[in-house]
Amino acid sequence: MASGGLAAASEVAVVFLTRPVVAIAFVFTLILLGWYVAWRTVLVHVPLVQEIAGLRPKKPSRPKPANRGRVAKFYQNQAEAAQRNSKSEGTS
């Protein structure tokens, strides 16, 4: 009788402990393997993922030139005209 109870206890242990642990480990392994394959084939080449993972060094930013466009030139010309007007008004 004791051997029958031991066999039943080991069967219960297999059903409720060993099988779920093996199943969870199997699923976890498949997920990790899939992630590794995706990483090696596709994700390494995505710029956003490269930036998040720190694979791409940040480029140093260059300062923007003072007069880089038409709008800046327009305001610069306006300021120069205002200075000329204020100088001509002040000297007369």
Secondary structure as GFF3:
##gff-version 3
##sequence-region A 1 92
A	DSSP	alpha_helix	2	13	.	.	.	ID=ss1
A	DSSP	pi_helix	14	18	.	.	.	ID=ss2
A	DSSP	alpha_helix	19	41	.	.	.	ID=ss3
A	DSSP	three_ten_helix	43	45	.	.	.	ID=ss4
A	DSSP	alpha_helix	47	53	.	.	.	ID=ss5
A	DSSP	alpha_helix	70	91	.	.	.	ID=ss6
###
